[in-house]
């Protein structure tokens, strides 16, 4: 009989929950994990390859249609321009499937913030915004964590605005990918 991974199942193995009891059983579990992770990686690589194919197909089809749409939009814009040339009040043309409109837009501004800041400082300092924030990296190094609070080591006072939450040790498994399962 084969298991989920196509490997032979030993029917003589004791029934019940499996437990790691020694280096041999830990090694067996590590090999099983290695097989699972390789299969997951293979599935993800296959999915990524298929995603790329679908994305490339989608982009090519959309590009064709976008080109056609731009052509038709250009025809409508030319038509509307001609109508506006005859009647400058015809900013909107209503059609059975929608509207054609010409509206004035706000200008686009391109800024060089360094030059603008220098000008604002020299001309009108109230046009400059100053933002302050705590230097968390320095505060964390400076303070001493005790329990759920951070203390100022110089004064022994609690540093307000900080809650310390201890976290348990993190368990990790590192599989040697070079090993065969």
Buried (B, 14 or more C-beta within 10 A) or exposed (E): EEEEEEEEEEEEEEEEEEEEEEEEEEEEBBBBEBBBBEEEEEEEEEEEEEEEEEEEEEEEEEEEEEEEEEEEEEEEEEEBEEBBEEEEEBBEBEEEEEEBEBEEEEEEEEEEEEEEBEEBEEEEEEEEEEEEEEEEEEBEEEBEBEEEBBBEEEEEEEBEEBEEEEEEEEEEEEBEEEEEB
